[in-house]
Amino acid sequence: MATTAAPAPVNEIETTTEAPGFRSVPEFEGVREIWPRGARLEAIREAAGAFSERFAAGPTVEAVRTFDLAAGAYHTRFAFGGAVSVPVPYVFILNRLVVVQYRDFEGVLRTLVWEPLVPEGTAEAPYYAQALAKYGEFLGNKVFSKRFNTVPEALAVCGLRPEDVDYGSYDHLHVQDPRWLMGTTEPVMGEAAPREPMLPKTTFISQRLEVDTFRSPHPMQWAWYVEGGLDKAKPGHHVEIEGDLELGEGVAILHTPGHTDGNQSLCVNTPTGVWVSSENGVAIDNWQPELSKIPGVRKEAEFFGREVILNSNTLEDSIDQYDSMVKEKTVATPSRANPRFLNVLPSSELPRWKRHWPVWPTHLHGEIPAHGKFARSPDA
């Protein structure tokens, strides 16, 4: 007689579903329900074009800056879906924090941090914890990783304090432990005391589907998520959203599922155009493989008749991820620095480091060009 496995435990995570003053994006309503798959892709492309035109014609954000936080080794086969044809087993990807200041729909100045990585949290994820165990602390922390700035240090450069940040968000919660930023109600991970919040007044924004992965992860998701990474988090610091939302003037979070169920992308309107940021790719070559000089990438896309190459350490739904990348590249406007390339900034971008030549990005964005001057919150 066949046996049925016991259901995975469901973790208790305290969040709210009341998105404060955010607005849904009408252009994308219902497009993911369209069937069959080819028709859905074209509907997403059409909706993304309409949204981009409207969004680009609207207000820009008040200020934006990008900061290098940390770099880590990453399998080349993940970065370009196995397309690279030279024997470079590892590349490095550089995590970047984006700090955005904008007006909400009531005219209140708000500050958002996008991708506020804390390396201590990354080390807790099974994939990297096992790498540290295999290679040791020296190789793991000195050779296979490098740190540049902390979140508070980056905020200080902007003239901001941690208590000035209203919202925080990640494209997805792979290798993240948001409790370092939210604080905890009791000790976790064997620590002696509860964690104090690094960002004490920040509300974190995640897709409901992404939080659900923490509630009950599947074995295929296990290696990349910090076990219990939202358990015992201080209440009142997390809002679950569904779908595409505009947070205020010039800022939106777009649902871009596939890499993970709850993957999302930052979209900002700036004087240099509309920018989109996520980790669906690690270089502009993922979104524009027809221009790629990385050995094998362009040929792979041509052979299979594809317009994007996936970052594929997980394949929760590769067709959804493909559609999401088309959505991102259609929303993004051409680069002012080089109009052949689109304003798609990987949240973890492949740098041009000698150690992984010739796997270098064909065009390196490096940042969303700095704009504006940040102001402190008057009530912080």
N, C-alpha and C positions, 0 to 999 in steps of 0.2 A: 504494500500500500504506500502511495506517495505521501510524503510528509510536507507540511507547510512550515516554513521558517517563521520564528516569532517576529513580530513587527519590531522595527528599530525603536529605541526609546525616543520619546518626544521631549525635547528640552523646553523648559519654561522661560520665555523671553518676554520682557515687558516693553511694549511699544505703544504708540498711538497711531491711529489711521486718519487723524484730522490734520490734513496738510494746511498749514496756516497761510491763507491768502493766496495760494498758488492757483493757477488757471490751467485747465486742460488745453491741449493743442488740437484745434478742430480738424486740421488737415489730415491727421493720422487716425481719426476715429473710424474704427471698423476695418481698416485695411488688412490687418493680420487675420481676419476671419474669412478673407477671400480665398476661394479654392478654384482650380488647382494651383499648384505651387508657382508655375510660370506666370499665371495671371496675377498672383499675389505680389511677386517681385515687381512687375510693371506698375501695379497700383502703388506700392511703396515708393518706387522711383518718382512717379507722378506727384504723389503727396509731398515727398521731400523737396521737389522742385518748387512747389507752390509755397511751402513753409519757408524755404530759404529766401524766396523773393520778398515775402511779407516781412520776415524777420530782419533781413538786411536793410529794408527801408525804414525800420523803426529806430528807436533810441539805442545808443551804444552804452556800454557799462561806464561807470565813473572812473574806475581804475582797475588795472590788472598787472600782475607780475608773476614770473615763473622762476622757481628755484630748484636746483639740483639737491636731492636729499641723500640718495644712496644708490649704489650700483651693485648688481649681483650677477653671478654666472647663470647661464640659461642654455639649455640644449638647443643647438642649431636646428635640429629636426622639428622641435616645437615651433620655433620662431617663424619658419616659412613652410610649415606643413610638409616637410620632407623634400622640398623642391631644390634645395641647394646642392650643387653637383661637385663641390670640392670638399676634401676631408678636414673640415673645421668642426670638431665635435661640440665646442662651447663658444658662445658669444657672451657679451655682457650687455645688459639692458640697464638703463639709467632712469630711476624713478624720479619724477618731477612733481613738485607741489605747485599748484596754480592758486593764487590768492586773487579774488575778484571782489570788487566793491560796486554796488549797484543800488538803484532805487526800487523798492518794492512797489506794488500797484497802489499803495496809499501814499507814496512819496517818501517813505522812511528809508534812510540810508542803511544798507545791510552789507555784511561781510560774509563771504563764503570761502572755505578752503576746500580744494579738490585734491584728492589723493594725499592726505596727511599721514604718510607712512611712518611707523615707529619700528625700526629694525628689530628691537627686542620681541615685538609681536610676530614679525616674519619668521624669526628663528623657532617659534613654537609650532609652526605648521609641519605636519609629518614629512613632507617632501624635503624641506630644508633641515629639519631636526635630524633626519637620517643621514643627510649629507655631512652635517657637522660631526655626527657620530663616526662616519666613515673616514673623513679626512682630518678630523681633529680641529681644535679651536683656532690654531694658528693659520692653517690653510683656509679654513672656513671664513674666518673674520679678517684675514689680511690679504690672502691671495685671491680667493673667490668672491670677495665683497669689498666695498669701499664706501666710506661715509663722507658726506660733504657738509650738510647742514641739518639741524633739527628743526622741527616745526616752530618752536618758540624763537629760534634764531632768525628764521626767515621772516616771521611776523615782525620782529624787531627792526629788520631792515626796512620794512614798510612803515615804520613808526607806529606799529600796533602792539597791543598786549594780548595775551591769550584770552582774556575776558572780553575783548572787542569782537570776537568771532561769533556770529549768529548761527551759521549753518556749516556743516561739514558733510562731505560725501565722497564715496569711492565709486569707480566704475563697476567694481564687483568686490566681493570680500575674500577672494583668494589671498592667502598668507597675511591676512589682517586680523589683529586683535584690537577692536575698537575700545576695549575696556581701558587701555592705556590712556586714551583721550577722554573717555566718559567718567572714569572712576568706577569703583565697585562698592557694594554694600557690605561685603565681607571679604576675607582673604581668598585668593584664587591661586591656582598653579603652585600650591605648596608654600606660598609667601606668608610672612608673619603678620601682615596687617593689610587692611583694605587699601586699594590703590586710590590715590588722590587724583582727581581729574586734571589732565594737562590743559584741557579746554573747558573751563568750568561752566560757561553759559551757552555752549554750543548744542544745537539740535542736529542730529545726524539724519540724513535722508537716504533711505534704501528702498528698492523695489520690494514689495511683499514677497515675491518669489525668491529673492535672495535671502531674506530673513528666514523663510521656510526651510532653506537648505541647512541653516544652523539648527533649526528645530529638529530636523530628522534627516541627516545626510545619507546619501546612497553610497555604497562602496566605491563606485566609479568617481565620486566627488571627494572621497576621504583624504587623499594625499595633500590636497591644496587648501583645506579649511582648518583653522585652529579649532581643536576640539573644545566645544563649549565656549566659543569665542565671544558670545554675548551673554552668557550666564552670569548672574549676580551683578550685571551692569547697573549703575545708579539709574533709578527711574526718572522719567521726564526728559530723557536725552535722545530719543529716537522716534522718528516718524516713518511709518510705512506708506509708500505711495504705489499707485498702479498706473503704468503707462507713461505717456509723454506729458510733461508739465512745464509751464513757464513760471519761474519763481518771481520774476520782476522784469524791469526794463533791461532788455539786452541779455538776459540769462534764461536758459532752459535746460532741463534734464530730459533727454530722450531715451525711451526704452529701446535697447538694442540687443535683444536676447540671442542666444546661440552659444557664445563662448561659455556663458553660464545662463541659467534660466532667468536670472534677475539682472543681467548685465545692463548697464546704462551708460550714456555718454553726456559729457558736458558740452553745451553749445553756448558760445558767447559772441555777441556782436561788438566789434571794436572798430576804431578808425582804420585798421588794416584789413577789415573784412570780417566775415563770419568764420569762426574757428570751431572745430569739433575735436574732442579729446576722449580717447578710450584706449583699451589694450587689446582691441580686436586685431591689431597689428603692432609690430615693434618698429616699423620704418614705413615711410611713405611708399616704399616698394610693395608692401602688402596691399595697399589700396590702388596703386597705379603700376602693376607689374609690367605693363607694356613699355614703360620707360626704364625699367630696372637694369642696372649693370651688375647686380649680384649674380654670380655664375649659377645658371639653372633656373632662376625665377621667371624670367620672361618666357623661356622655352616651355616651362611647365604650364604657364597660363595659356600660351598659344596652343599647345597640344590638346589640352582639355577644353578649350574654348571658354575660359573663365576670365572675368574682369577683375577679380580679387584673389589673393592668396591668404589663407587663414593663418593666424597665430593659433596653434592647435595643441597646446598642452592638455586641454580638455576638449572633448567633442560632445557636449551635451546635446547640441543639435547643429550640425555643420551647415545645413541648408538655411536655418534661421540666421546663423552667424553671417553667411554669405549675403543674405538679404539686408542684414543690419549694416554691413560694411558698404553696400550700395547706398543705403539710406544716408550714412555718414558722408560719403564722398559727394553725394548729390546736394546735401545741405551746405557743405563747406564751399567757400568761394576761392578763386585762384589766389595764389600767393603774390603779394606785392614784390617780394624779393626775386621770385622767378615764376612768372605766370603759367609755366608748363605744369607746375605742381600745385596741389590743392592744400588748403589750410586745415590739414588733418594732423594734429599733434599726438603721437602715441603717448599715453600716460607713462609708459616705460619705454623710452626710445633707445634704439641701437646707436651708440656713439661711434665715431671713427677712431677706434683704438687700434694700435699696431698689432696687439696680441691676437686679433681675430681677422686681420686682412686675409683675403680680399672680400670678406663679408662685411662690407661697409655700405651704409645707406647711400643711395644714389643722390638724394638731396636731404640734408640735415636741417630740420627746422630749429631744434634746440630750445625754442621757447615761443610763447605767444608774445610778440613785441610789447615791451612795457609801455603803459599808457596811464596818464592821470596821476593824481596825488591822493593818497589814502588819508582818511580822517578817522580819528578815534571816536568810539561810541560815547556820547555825552553822559550816559547813565551807567557805564561800566565801572 
